[in-house]
Amino acid sequence: MKQFLIFVKKEWLHIWRDRRTLFILIWMPIVQIILYGFALTNEVKNSNIAIFDQSRDEATLQISDEIAASHYFNLVKNVYSYKDIGATFRKGKIRMAIVFPKNFRYDLLHSNRAQIQLIADASDPNTANTLTNYASSIINDYQQAVNQNADLPYTINTQVRMLYNPELKGAYGFVPGVMALVLMLVCTMMTSIAIVKEKEMGTMEVILVSPLKPFRIIIAKAVPYLFVSLLNIVSILLLSVYVLGVPIVGSIWLLMAESTLFTLTSLSLGILISNSAQTQQTAMFISMMSLFLPTLLFSGFLFPIENMPWPLQVISNVVPSKWYYIIVKNIMIKGLGFESVWQETTILVGMTAALLGMSIYKFKIRLA
């Protein structure tokens, strides 16, 4: 028993002296519970909406106030035409618009019937369906409240219109996310072992004595993987269109150009990891663990980013797949042009330049 306790003490001292292991054992579960507790939720809240009130009477103002007061919605603007609604949707500022027709209260009181239109962005069908259900529930609560003292029941009909995906096909929502996930993981993992592999095989000396500068060496490493990634992009798009039935509504050339840009961003990140890692196993582990979960959590693919606390929303801005996911949805599903994705494109260009710059800076021209 004494020998057993001595071995237990020895292992405890190993853990206590190894600060990294101690951090993983104690703090990582706490961080994960907090992170996943806020991020891993399918509840939709704080979704941006707009209201087009053509009546502006007592009834419409009361319904608008009740909807705006709900934690499910965030009223960002009042619009004054259907054209404004379309423009706001194209800019990606709202997920749903509520339209009140003219003479809403008059129709409700005199004909005991009125109508409200809900227009939702169905490029994410689950979110669109959830938001229309939330709004319909609030409208039904108002209807029940006004019916309490009414001789004849009042009826408010809710007309739902789903933009971009009227059939609410699930593939419209997950294809852009899968494209971002696959390209990010495959491209990064391919290049993450490119340089560290040369170190392990002992061929790095030959590369270092060549007349090529570090910038050209890094580009030469990335070019073959770029062509392989382009084949992956073409195959993903062909499967999406002809197998999953998701059409490319916008310009296919713009989509290919944006996909190529995102591929370059991912390859640059992989080169940076390869420059920093000492072994291929370490490089693969970093590329898998540091990219898979952030891509799932912070791209907006599975979990709405607006549900998260603002620190996590800030963190999501440094995840390249978030911006590519927005780009693919706007071009492929919504059929929008470059004017709607230029901001996201600029961010990806900046990320690519920064990652390439850091890769060149960390490239060691001496092994020792």
VOBA-1610 file (N, C-alpha, C; in pm, whole numbers, padded with zeros to 5 digits, always signed):
BEGIN
Met+00083-00120+00000Met+00000+00000+00000Met+00087+00126+00000Lys+00196+00122+00075Lys+00285+00237+00082Lys+00347+00266-00053Gln+00387+00156-00125Gln+00445+00175-00258Gln+00340+00233-00355Phe+00216+00188-00340Phe+00109+00241-00424Phe+00090+00391-00403Leu+00090+00434-00277Leu+00074+00575-00245Leu+00192+00657-00297Ile+00311+00597-00294Ile+00429+00667-00346Ile+00414+00693-00495Phe+00363+00592-00569Phe+00343+00611-00713Phe+00234+00714-00741Val+00128+00714-00658Val+00024+00815-00673Val+00080+00954-00651Lys+00165+00968-00547Lys+00227+01097-00519Lys+00317+01141-00634Lys+00390+01044-00693Lys+00479+01076-00804Lys+00399+01130-00923Glu+00289+01063-00957Glu+00207+01107-01070Glu+00145+01243-01041Trp+00105+01264-00915Trp+00048+01395-00880Trp+00150+01506-00896Leu+00274+01480-00856Leu+00379+01580-00870Leu+00409+01608-01017His+00400+01504-01102His+00421+01524-01245His+00316+01620-01301Ile+00192+01597-01261Ile+00083+01683-01311Ile+00098+01825-01257Trp+00132+01837-01129Trp+00141+01968-01066Trp+00256+02051-01124Arg+00364+01986-01159Arg+00478+02058-01214Arg+00463+02088-01362Asp+00380+02012-01430Asp+00355+02036-01573Asp+00236+02131-01585Arg+00265+02261-01598Arg+00159+02362-01598Arg+00066+02346-01717Arg+00117+02301-01830Arg+00031+02283-01947Arg-00074+02176-01922Thr-00030+02063-01868Thr-00125+01955-01837Thr-00226+02000-01733Leu-00178+02072-01632Leu-00269+02121-01528Leu-00372+02216-01586Phe-00328+02302-01680Phe-00422+02394-01746Phe-00528+02316-01823Ile-00485+02214-01897Ile-00579+02135-01976Ile-00679+02064-01886Leu-00632+02007-01776Leu-00719+01928-01689Leu-00821+02013-01614Ile-00784+02134-01577Ile-00870+02215-01492Ile-00944+02323-01570Trp-00871+02399-01650Trp-00932+02516-01712Trp-01002+02486-01844Met-00952+02391-01920Met-01015+02362-02048Met-01161+02318-02036Pro-01196+02229-01940Pro-01339+02196-01924Pro-01425+02316-01889Ile-01370+02408-01805Ile-01446+02527-01770Ile-01469+02614-01892Val-01363+02635-01970Val-01374+02716-02091Val-01472+02654-02189Gln-01465+02522-02205Gln-01553+02455-02301Gln-01699+02463-02259Ile-01726+02445-02128Ile-01864+02453-02082Ile-01921+02592-02106Ile-01842+02696-02076Ile-01888+02834-02097Ile-01906+02862-02246Leu-01807+02821-02326Leu-01813+02846-02469Leu-01929+02774-02534Tyr-01939+02643-02511Tyr-02043+02565-02576Tyr-02181+02595-02518Gly-02184+02637-02391Gly-02313+02670-02332Gly-02378+02790-02400Phe-02295+02883-02447Phe-02349+03000-02518Phe-02362+02975-02667Ala-02269+02896-02724Ala-02266+02882-02870Ala-02354+02768-02920Leu-02355+02655-02848Leu-02429+02539-02896Leu-02576+02548-02858Thr-02650+02626-02930Thr-02794+02638-02908Thr-02862+02668-03039Asn-02973+02600-03060Asn-03051+02624-03182Asn-03159+02729-03160Glu-03165+02785-03039Glu-03261+02891-03013Glu-03222+03015-03094Val-03322+03078-03153Val-03297+03198-03234Val-03343+03319-03155Lys-03254+03414-03135Lys-03289+03536-03063Lys-03204+03650-03114Asn-03249+03772-03082Asn-03179+03894-03125Asn-03163+03901-03276Ser-03262+03848-03348Ser-03256+03851-03494Ser-03303+03986-03545Asn-03229+04043-03637Asn-03262+04174-03692Asn-03383+04166-03783Ile-03478+04257-03763Ile-03599+04262-03845Ile-03627+04407-03886Ala-03712+04421-03986Ala-03761+04553-04028Ala-03912+04549-04033Ile-03976+04665-04018Ile-04122+04674-04020Ile-04165+04775-04124Phe-04257+04734-04208Phe-04316+04821-04309Phe-04462+04842-04270Asp-04488+04951-04201Asp-04622+04979-04147Asp-04690+05083-04236Gln-04784+05037-04317Gln-04857+05126-04407Gln-04980+05186-04341Ser-05014+05139-04224Ser-05134+05187-04155Ser-05101+05285-04042Arg-05003+05247-03959Arg-04958+05327-03846Arg-05076+05371-03759Asp-05155+05275-03721Asp-05266+05303-03630Asp-05236+05240-03495Glu-05332+05247-03405Glu-05311+05199-03269Glu-05278+05051-03266Ala-05345+04972-03350Ala-05325+04827-03349Ala-05186+04789-03400Thr-05147+04846-03513Thr-05017+04810-03571Thr-04902+04856-03482Leu-04917+04973-03419Leu-04812+05020-03330Leu-04799+04932-03207Gln-04913+04883-03157Gln-04908+04796-03040Gln-04843+04662-03075Ile-04880+04605-03189Ile-04818+04478-03230Ile-04669+04497-03254Ser-04631+04607-03319Ser-04490+04635-03344Ser-04411+04647-03215Asp-04471+04716-03115Asp-04403+04731-02987Asp-04384+04596-02918Glu-04485+04510-02925Glu-04474+04378-02862Glu-04368+04293-02930Ile-04360+04302-03062Ile-04258+04225-03133Ile-04119+04279-03103Ala-04104+04412-03103Ala-03974+04473-03076Ala-03928+04448-02932Ala-04024+04435-02840Ala-03990+04412-02700Ala-03946+04268-02673Ser-03978+04177-02765Ser-03940+04038-02747Ser-03789+04022-02765His-03729+03933-02685His-03585+03910-02698His-03551+03828-02822Tyr-03653+03780-02892Tyr-03627+03707-03015Tyr-03592+03800-03131Phe-03636+03926-03122Phe-03621+04017-03235Phe-03548+04144-03193Asn-03482+04202-03294Asn-03415+04330-03276Asn-03455+04419-03394Leu-03541+04516-03368Leu-03590+04605-03473Leu-03479+04702-03512Val-03427+04686-03633Val-03315+04769-03676Val-03360+04889-03757Lys-03475+04881-03825Lys-03520+04995-03903Lys-03666+04978-03943Asn-03728+05092-03973Asn-03859+05095-04036Asn-03841+05128-04184Val-03902+05049-04268Val-03891+05073-04412Val-04023+05129-04463Tyr-04019+05185-04584Tyr-04136+05257-04633Tyr-04179+05212-04772Ser-04124+05099-04820Ser-04167+05043-04948Ser-04114+04901-04959Tyr-04173+04825-05049Tyr-04123+04690-05075Tyr-03983+04694-05135Lys-03953+04801-05207Lys-03820+04816-05264Lys-03716+04828-05153Asp-03751+04904-05048Asp-03660+04915-04933Asp-03641+04780-04864Ile-03747+04701-04858Ile-03736+04569-04796Ile-03637+04483-04874Gly-03651+04480-05008Gly-03560+04400-05089Gly-03416+04445-05076Ala-03395+04577-05073Ala-03259+04629-05060Ala-03198+04594-04925Thr-03279+04598-04820Thr-03230+04565-04687Thr-03195+04418-04676Phe-03276+04332-04738Phe-03244+04189-04740Phe-03114+04164-04817Arg-03097+04230-04930Arg-02977+04208-05010Arg-02850+04251-04938Lys-02861+04351-04853Lys-02745+04396-04775Lys-02716+04304-04657Gly-02807+04209-04631Gly-02788+04117-04522Gly-02810+04176-04384Lys-02885+04286-04378Lys-02905+04354-04249Lys-03019+04295-04167Ile-03111+04224-04230Ile-03226+04170-04158Ile-03249+04025-04199Arg-03318+03953-04111Arg-03358+03816-04139Arg-03508+03806-04169Met-03585+03910-04128Met-03729+03904-04152Met-03785+04045-04158Ala-03890+04061-04237Ala-03963+04189-04245Ala-04110+04164-04218Ile-04172+04258-04147Ile-04316+04248-04114Ile-04388+04360-04185Val-04491+04325-04260Val-04564+04422-04342Val-04708+04434-04292Phe-04746+04555-04253Phe-04886+04583-04216Phe-04952+04655-04334Pro-05067+04607-04383Pro-05134+04675-04495Pro-05202+04804-04448Lys-05251+04881-04543Lys-05324+05003-04511Lys-05456+04968-04442Asn-05500+05058-04353Asn-05630+05045-04285Asn-05639+04913-04207Phe-05530+04877-04140Phe-05528+04750-04068Phe-05633+04748-03957Arg-05634+04849-03870Arg-05726+04850-03757Arg-05870+04866-03805Tyr-05889+04946-03909Tyr-06025+04964-03963Tyr-06080+04831-04014Asp-06000+04758-04088Asp-06045+04627-04139Asp-06072+04530-04025Leu-05988+04535-03921Leu-06005+04443-03809Leu-06134+04471-03733Leu-06168+04600-03712Leu-06285+04636-03633Leu-06415+04625-03713His-06408+04651-03844His-06532+04656-03922His-06561+04527-03998Ser-06461+04456-04037Ser-06486+04329-04105Ser-06439+04209-04023Asn-06390+04239-03902Asn-06341+04136-03809Asn-06229+04050-03868Arg-06160+04106-03964Arg-06053+04029-04029Arg-05947+04125-04081Ala-05819+04090-04058Ala-05707+04169-04109Ala-05592+04075-04142Gln-05494+04131-04207Gln-05386+04046-04256Gln-05250+04110-04230Ile-05154+04027-04197Ile-05016+04069-04177Ile-04926+03978-04261Gln-04828+04037-04326Gln-04736+03958-04408Gln-04600+03949-04340Leu-04547+03828-04333Leu-04414+03803-04279Leu-04325+03757-04394Ile-04217+03831-04418Ile-04122+03798-04524Ile-03990+03759-04456Ala-03944+03636-04481Ala-03825+03586-04413Ala-03719+03545-04513Asp-03594+03556-04471Asp-03480+03511-04551Asp-03463+03362-04529Ala-03506+03282-04627Ala-03505+03137-04613Ala-03379+03073-04668Ser-03272+03151-04691Ser-03145+03089-04725Ser-03095+03004-04608Asp-03140+03039-04487Asp-03124+02952-04370Asp-03265+02909-04329Pro-03314+02796-04382Pro-03456+02760-04366Pro-03498+02739-04222Asn-03413+02681-04138Asn-03450+02656-03999Asn-03472+02787-03924Thr-03383+02881-03944Thr-03397+03011-03877Thr-03520+03084-03927Ala-03543+03082-04059Ala-03660+03150-04115Ala-03789+03093-04060Asn-03798+02962-04052Asn-03918+02897-04000Asn-03939+02930-03853Thr-03829+02933-03777Thr-03839+02964-03635Thr-03886+03107-03612Leu-03831+03201-03689Leu-03867+03342-03672Leu-04013+03367-03708Thr-04061+03308-03816Thr-04203+03327-03852Thr-04295+03266-03747Asn-04254+03157-03686Asn-04335+03098-03579Asn-04337+03188-03456Tyr-04223+03248-03421Tyr-04218+03340-03308Tyr-04311+03460-03332Ala-04299+03519-03452Ala-04381+03636-03482Ala-04530+03600-03485Ser-04563+03485-03542Ser-04703+03442-03547Ser-04759+03420-03407Ser-04675+03370-03318Ser-04720+03348-03180Ser-04751+03481-03110Ile-04666+03583-03132Ile-04692+03714-03072Ile-04819+03776-03131Ile-04840+03761-03260Ile-04961+03813-03324Ile-05084+03741-03272Asn-05075+03610-03250Asn-05188+03534-03194Asn-05220+03578-03052Asp-05116+03610-02975Asp-05140+03659-02840Asp-05217+03792-02843Tyr-05181+03880-02935Tyr-05254+04006-02949Tyr-05398+03979-02992Gln-05418+03886-03082Gln-05554+03852-03127Gln-05640+03800-03013Gln-05583+03715-02929Gln-05658+03664-02814Gln-05691+03775-02716Ala-05598+03872-02700Ala-05622+03981-02607Ala-05738+04070-02653Val-05745+04100-02783Val-05853+04187-02832Val-05986+04111-02841Asn-05982+03980-02841Asn-06105+03901-02850Asn-06174+03883-02716Gln-06108+03920-02607Gln-06166+03898-02475Gln-06294+03978-02454Asn-06297+04100-02506Asn-06414+04185-02486Asn-06491+04208-02616Ala-06472+04121-02713Ala-06538+04139-02843Ala-06661+04049-02853Asp-06766+04103-02915Asp-06886+04022-02938Asp-06862+03919-03047Leu-06792+03960-03151Leu-06756+03869-03259Leu-06604+03854-03260Pro-06554+03735-03285Pro-06409+03715-03280Pro-06338+03787-03394Tyr-06225+03846-03359Tyr-06140+03909-03460Tyr-06038+03806-03509Thr-06009+03810-03637Thr-05914+03716-03697Thr-05804+03792-03768Ile-05681+03760-03732Ile-05565+03818-03799Ile-05494+03707-03875Asn-05501+03712-04005Asn-05436+03610-04090Asn-05290+03649-04113Thr-05203+03553-04096Thr-05059+03575-04117Thr-05017+03509-04247Gln-04975+03591-04341Gln-04927+03541-04469Gln-04774+03536-04465Val-04719+03418-04487Val-04574+03398-04478Val-04516+03386-04619Arg-04410+03460-04644Arg-04339+03454-04771Arg-04191+03426-04744Met-04141+03319-04802Met-04002+03279-04784Met-03919+03320-04906Leu-03823+03409-04883Leu-03736+03453-04992Leu-03623+03354-05015Tyr-03583+03340-05142Tyr-03466+03266-05186Tyr-03482+03114-05176Asn-03572+03067-05091Asn-03588+02922-05074Asn-03732+02893-05034Pro-03826+02916-05124Pro-03968+02903-05087Pro-04010+02764-05043Glu-03938+02661-05088Glu-03971+02524-05049Glu-03904+02482-04920Leu-03824+02570-04863Leu-03755+02545-04736Leu-03671+02416-04742Lys-03597+02399-04849Lys-03509+02284-04861Lys-03388+02300-04769Gly-03359+02196-04693Gly-03247+02203-04600Gly-03112+02217-04667Ala-03100+02164-04790Ala-02971+02170-04861Ala-02928+02313-04887Tyr-03024+02404-04903Tyr-02990+02545-04927Tyr-02914+02603-04808Gly-02939+02550-04691Gly-02874+02602-04572Gly-02739+02539-04545Phe-02727+02406-04569Phe-02602+02343-04527Phe-02497+02334-04637Val-02534+02348-04764Val-02433+02340-04871Val-02328+02451-04857Pro-02365+02580-04839Pro-02261+02682-04819Pro-02173+02655-04698Gly-02233+02605-04590Gly-02154+02575-04471Gly-02059+02459-04492Val-02105+02356-04562Val-02019+02241-04590Val-01905+02282-04682Met-01933+02369-04779Met-01826+02418-04867Met-01718+02488-04785Ala-01759+02575-04693Ala-01662+02646-04609Ala-01584+02549-04521Leu-01653+02451-04464Leu-01588+02355-04375Leu-01488+02268-04451Val-01531+02214-04565Val-01445+02123-04641Val-01322+02195-04694Leu-01342+02311-04755Leu-01228+02383-04812Leu-01130+02427-04703Met-01182+02475-04591Met-01096+02519-04483Met-01011+02404-04428Leu-01075+02290-04399Leu-01003+02179-04340Leu-00907+02114-04439Val-00956+02086-04561Val-00873+02015-04659Val-00753+02100-04700Cys-00778+02225-04735Cys-00668+02312-04781Cys-00566+02335-04671Thr-00614+02360-04550Thr-00522+02389-04441Thr-00441+02265-04402Met-00509+02151-04395Met-00437+02029-04357Met-00335+01989-04462Met-00368+02008-04592Met-00275+01971-04698Met-00145+02050-04687Thr-00156+02179-04663Thr-00036+02263-04660Thr+00029+02268-04522Ser-00041+02225-04418Ser+00017+02233-04284Ser+00135+02140-04267Ile+00146+02038-04352Ile+00258+01945-04342Ile+00361+01968-04452Ala+00340+02070-04535Ala+00426+02088-04652Ala+00570+02117-04615Ile+00593+02210-04522Ile+00729+02249-04485Ile+00785+02159-04375Val+00701+02128-04276Val+00750+02046-04167Val+00786+01906-04216Lys+00725+01860-04323Lys+00760+01730-04382Lys+00902+01731-04435Glu+00941+01844-04496Glu+01078+01856-04548Glu+01179+01850-04432Lys+01144+01907-04318Lys+01232+01904-04203Lys+01250+01761-04153Glu+01140+01686-04145Glu+01148+01551-04093Glu+01222+01457-04188Met+01207+01481-04319Met+01271+01394-04417Met+01418+01433-04442Gly+01461+01544-04387Gly+01599+01586-04403Gly+01630+01650-04536Thr+01527+01692-04609Thr+01549+01755-04741Thr+01539+01907-04734Met+01524+01961-04613Met+01510+02105-04600Met+01641+02176-04636Glu+01756+02107-04613Glu+01884+02171-04644Glu+01895+02200-04793Val+01845+02107-04876Val+01851+02126-05020Val+01770+02247-05062Ile+01654+02266-04999Ile+01568+02380-05032Ile+01632+02511-04988Leu+01697+02509-04871Leu+01755+02632-04818Leu+01875+02680-04898Val+01947+02587-04960Val+02065+02628-05037Val+02028+02664-05181Ser+01901+02650-05217Ser+01858+02688-05351Ser+01854+02840-05363Pro+01858+02893-05486Pro+01858+03039-05503Pro+01722+03105-05478Leu+01619+03026-05454Leu+01486+03082-05432Leu+01477+03153-05298Lys+01408+03265-05297Lys+01383+03338-05174Lys+01266+03274-05099Pro+01254+03302-04966Pro+01146+03241-04887Pro+01007+03261-04947Phe+00983+03381-05001Phe+00850+03408-05057Phe+00819+03311-05171Arg+00916+03288-05261Arg+00893+03199-05374Arg+00884+03053-05330Ile+00959+03017-05227Ile+00950+02880-05175Ile+00810+02854-05122Ile+00755+02949-05045Ile+00622+02932-04989Ile+00517+02926-05099Ile+00528+03014-05198Ile+00432+03012-05310Ile+00442+02881-05386Ala+00565+02833-05409Ala+00584+02707-05480Ala+00521+02590-05404Lys+00527+02596-05272Lys+00464+02492-05192Lys+00312+02494-05205Ala+00256+02613-05221Ala+00110+02627-05219Ala+00045+02603-05356Val+00119+02628-05464Val+00058+02622-05598Val-00003+02485-05630Pro+00067+02372-05611Pro+00004+02242-05642Pro-00124+02218-05563Tyr-00122+02256-05436Tyr-00241+02237-05354Tyr-00356+02329-05400Leu-00320+02442-05458Leu-00423+02531-05511Leu-00499+02465-05625Phe-00425+02399-05715Phe-00492+02332-05826Phe-00578+02214-05778Val-00528+02141-05679Val-00608+02032-05622Val-00735+02088-05557Ser-00723+02201-05489Ser-00838+02263-05424Ser-00940+02312-05526Leu-00892+02362-05641Leu-00984+02405-05746Leu-01066+02287-05798Leu-01003+02171-05810Leu-01078+02050-05849Leu-01183+02015-05743Asn-01146+02033-05615Asn-01243+02009-05508Asn-01362+02105-05518Ile-01335+02231-05550Ile-01442+02330-05562Ile-01538+02291-05674Val-01482+02253-05789Val-01566+02213-05903Val-01651+02091-05868Ser-01591+01993-05804Ser-01666+01872-05768Ser-01776+01902-05667Ile-01747+01990-05570Ile-01850+02026-05470Ile-01967+02097-05537Leu-01938+02189-05629Leu-02045+02261-05697Leu-02127+02168-05786Leu-02061+02076-05856Leu-02134+01981-05941Leu-02226+01893-05858Leu-02176+01844-05745Leu-02259+01761-05657Leu-02375+01842-05599Ser-02348+01966-05565Ser-02453+02051-05508Ser-02566+02073-05607Val-02531+02097-05734Val-02633+02129-05834Val-02706+02003-05882Tyr-02630+01899-05916Tyr-02690+01785-05984Tyr-02731+01671-05891Val-02680+01671-05769Val-02718+01565-05674Val-02810+01620-05566Leu-02772+01734-05509Leu-02851+01792-05399Leu-02958+01889-05448Gly-02952+01929-05574Gly-03055+02016-05629Gly-03049+02159-05581Val-02930+02207-05547Val-02913+02347-05504Val-02860+02427-05622Pro-02938+02515-05682Pro-02892+02587-05801Pro-02794+02698-05767Ile-02712+02734-05864Ile-02624+02850-05851Ile-02697+02967-05915Val-02763+03047-05833Val-02848+03154-05883Val-02764+03270-05937Gly-02655+03300-05871Gly-02571+03412-05912Gly-02466+03372-06014Ser-02365+03455-06028Ser-02259+03432-06126Ser-02167+03320-06080Ile-02153+03218-06164Ile-02066+03106-06129Ile-01919+03149-06131Trp-01885+03246-06218Trp-01747+03293-06224Trp-01710+03372-06100Leu-01804+03451-06050Leu-01780+03524-05925Leu-01766+03425-05810Leu-01851+03322-05808Leu-01843+03221-05703Leu-01710+03147-05708Met-01663+03114-05827Met-01533+03047-05841Met-01420+03138-05796Ala-01428+03267-05831Ala-01324+03361-05790Ala-01319+03375-05638Glu-01437+03385-05575Glu-01441+03398-05429Glu-01394+03269-05362Ser-01427+03156-05420Ser-01382+03027-05365Ser-01231+03014-05377Thr-01176+03063-05488Thr-01030+03062-05504Thr-00964+03150-05400Leu-01023+03265-05373Leu-00969+03356-05271Leu-00971+03288-05134Phe-01082+03224-05101Phe-01090+03155-04971Phe-00991+03040-04965Thr-00970+02972-05077Thr-00870+02866-05082Thr-00731+02921-05053Leu-00699+03036-05110Leu-00570+03099-05084Leu-00555+03136-04936Thr-00665+03184-04876Thr-00662+03215-04733Thr-00632+03090-04651Ser-00699+02980-04684Ser-00679+02855-04611Ser-00539+02799-04632Leu-00488+02807-04756Leu-00353+02760-04784Leu-00249+02844-04708Ser-00271+02974-04700Ser-00179+03061-04626Ser-00177+03025-04478Leu-00294+02994-04424Leu-00301+02954-04284Leu-00228+02821-04263Gly-00244+02729-04358Gly-00174+02601-04347Gly-00023+02618-04353Ile+00026+02706-04441Ile+00169+02732-04449Ile+00221+02790-04319Leu+00144+02880-04258Leu+00185+02939-04130Leu+00196+02831-04022Ile+00097+02740-04018Ile+00103+02630-03921Ile+00224+02542-03948Ser+00253+02514-04076Ser+00366+02429-04112Ser+00499+02493-04073Asn+00506+02624-04083Asn+00629+02694-04042Asn+00649+02689-03891Ser+00539+02685-03816Ser+00546+02692-03670Ser+00563+02556-03604Ala+00511+02450-03668Ala+00514+02317-03607Ala+00649+02251-03626Gln+00679+02156-03538Gln+00806+02082-03543Gln+00790+01944-03604Thr+00669+01888-03597Thr+00643+01755-03653Thr+00514+01757-03734Gln+00499+01658-03822Gln+00377+01649-03901Gln+00255+01621-03814Gln+00274+01539-03710Gln+00162+01509-03621Gln+00112+01635-03550Thr+00208+01718-03507Thr+00169+01843-03442Thr+00096+01935-03538Ala+00144+01943-03661Ala+00080+02029-03761Ala-00062+01981-03790Met-00080+01850-03806Met-00213+01796-03833Met-00306+01820-03714Phe-00254+01803-03593Phe-00336+01823-03474Phe-00381+01967-03462Ile-00287+02060-03487Ile-00323+02201-03479Ile-00426+02237-03584Ser-00407+02191-03706Ser-00500+02226-03814Ser-00637+02165-03792Met-00643+02047-03733Met-00773+01984-03708Met-00844+02049-03591Met-00777+02054-03476Met-00841+02099-03353Met-00865+02249-03351Ser-00776+02326-03412Ser-00791+02471-03406Ser-00882+02526-03515Leu-00920+02444-03612Leu-01003+02493-03722Leu-01139+02426-03729Phe-01149+02299-03692Phe-01276+02228-03706Phe-01384+02288-03618Leu-01355+02301-03489Leu-01456+02355-03397Leu-01486+02503-03424Pro-01385+02589-03443Pro-01418+02729-03476Pro-01502+02743-03603Thr-01475+02659-03703Thr-01554+02666-03826Thr-01698+02627-03800Leu-01719+02525-03718Leu-01855+02484-03686Leu-01927+02586-03599Leu-01855+02641-03501Leu-01920+02726-03401Leu-01937+02870-03449Phe-01837+02925-03517Phe-01833+03068-03540Phe-01853+03109-03686Ser-01888+03017-03773Ser-01913+03055-03912Ser-02058+03095-03935Gly-02146+03064-03840Gly-02289+03088-03860Gly-02356+02974-03934Phe-02282+02868-03961Phe-02333+02754-04036Phe-02436+02675-03954Leu-02401+02640-03832Leu-02491+02561-03748Leu-02562+02644-03642Phe-02495+02746-03590Phe-02549+02822-03478Phe-02545+02971-03511Pro-02660+03039-03501Pro-02663+03183-03533Pro-02567+03262-03444Ile-02485+03344-03507Ile-02384+03419-03432Ile-02448+03525-03344Glu-02563+03582-03388Glu-02625+03686-03307Glu-02679+03635-03175Asn-02688+03501-03158Asn-02731+03444-03030Asn-02622+03450-02925Met-02498+03463-02969Met-02385+03452-02879Met-02358+03585-02807Pro-02293+03581-02692Pro-02250+03705-02626Pro-02153+03781-02715Trp-02143+03912-02695Trp-02061+03994-02785Trp-01914+03953-02788Pro-01852+03901-02678Pro-01711+03859-02693Pro-01695+03746-02795Leu-01791+03653-02797Leu-01783+03545-02894Leu-01813+03596-03035Gln-01900+03694-03046Gln-01925+03754-03177Gln-01799+03822-03231Val-01724+03884-03143Val-01598+03947-03185Val-01499+03841-03231Ile-01491+03730-03157Ile-01400+03621-03194Ile-01436+03565-03331Ser-01565+03558-03360Ser-01607+03501-03489Ser-01554+03580-03608Asn-01520+03706-03587Asn-01472+03789-03698Asn-01335+03747-03749Val-01259+03673-03669Val-01126+03630-03713Val-01131+03490-03775Val-01248+03431-03787Val-01263+03300-03850Val-01292+03321-03998Pro-01201+03284-04089Pro-01222+03311-04232Pro-01348+03247-04289Ser-01386+03130-04237Ser-01502+03060-04293Ser-01632+03136-04272Lys-01637+03223-04170Lys-01757+03303-04150Lys-01783+03391-04270Trp-01679+03457-04320Trp-01695+03551-04431Trp-01721+03476-04561Tyr-01658+03361-04579Tyr-01682+03284-04701Tyr-01824+03228-04702Tyr-01874+03188-04586Tyr-02010+03137-04575Tyr-02111+03244-04618Ile-02089+03367-04575Ile-02176+03477-04615Ile-02168+03499-04766Ile-02047+03494-04820Ile-02028+03515-04963Ile-02102+03409-05045Val-02087+03283-05008Val-02150+03174-05083Val-02302+03186-05077Lys-02357+03218-04961Lys-02502+03234-04952Lys-02552+03348-05039Asn-02481+03459-05038Asn-02525+03574-05117Asn-02518+03547-05267Ile-02414+03479-05312Ile-02398+03456-05456Ile-02478+03335-05502Met-02459+03224-05433Met-02517+03097-05479Met-02665+03086-05453Ile-02709+03130-05335Ile-02850+03113-05297Ile-02933+03236-05330Lys-02880+03355-05302Lys-02958+03477-05322Lys-02940+03538-05461Gly-02835+03497-05532Gly-02813+03550-05666Gly-02764+03693-05670Leu-02693+03737-05567Leu-02645+03874-05561Leu-02508+03886-05628Gly-02468+04009-05656Gly-02343+04036-05725Gly-02232+04079-05631Phe-02123+04128-05692Phe-02005+04166-05614Phe-02033+04281-05519Glu-02129+04368-05555Glu-02157+04483-05469Glu-02210+04441-05332Ser-02259+04319-05321Ser-02312+04272-05193Ser-02209+04196-05111Val-02094+04161-05170Val-01995+04081-05098Val-01857+04147-05097Trp-01849+04274-05139Trp-01717+04336-05147Trp-01652+04353-05010Gln-01733+04377-04907Gln-01675+04392-04774Gln-01613+04262-04724Glu-01688+04151-04741Glu-01636+04020-04701Glu-01513+03983-04783Thr-01516+04019-04913Thr-01401+03991-05000Thr-01278+04068-04953Thr-01297+04193-04916Thr-01185+04274-04867Thr-01126+04214-04740Ile-01210+04164-04653Ile-01162+04102-04528Ile-01079+03978-04559Leu-01126+03893-04652Leu-01050+03773-04687Leu-00918+03809-04754Val-00917+03912-04838Val-00791+03957-04899Val-00693+04002-04791Gly-00742+04078-04694Gly-00657+04123-04584Gly-00604+04006-04502Met-00690+03908-04473Met-00645+03790-04399Met-00537+03714-04475Thr-00558+03698-04607Thr-00461+03625-04688Thr-00326+03696-04686Ala-00327+03827-04704Ala-00202+03903-04703Ala-00133+03894-04567Ala-00210+03903-04459Ala-00152+03896-04325Ala-00093+03758-04297Leu-00163+03653-04334Leu-00115+03517-04310Leu+00010+03488-04393Leu+00011+03532-04519Leu+00130+03514-04601Leu+00249+03592-04544Gly+00222+03714-04499Gly+00330+03792-04438Gly+00388+03726-04316Met+00301+03672-04229Met+00351+03604-04109Met+00426+03476-04145Ser+00379+03405-04251Ser+00447+03283-04294Ser+00589+03313-04342Ile+00604+03421-04419Ile+00736+03460-04467Ile+00826+03502-04350Tyr+00769+03574-04255Tyr+00845+03620-04140Tyr+00894+03504-04054Lys+00810+03401-04038Lys+00846+03288-03953Lys+00925+03181-04026Phe+00942+03197-04157Phe+01019+03097-04233Phe+01166+03107-04194Lys+01221+02996-04145Lys+01359+02996-04097Lys+01453+02954-04209Ile+01549+03039-04238Ile+01645+03009-04343Ile+01763+02927-04290Arg+01764+02903-04157Arg+01867+02815-04097Arg+01795+02712-04011Leu+01844+02590-04015Leu+01782+02483-03938Leu+01820+02490-03791Ala+01939+02532-03763Ala+01986+02537-03623Ala+01953+02671-03561
//
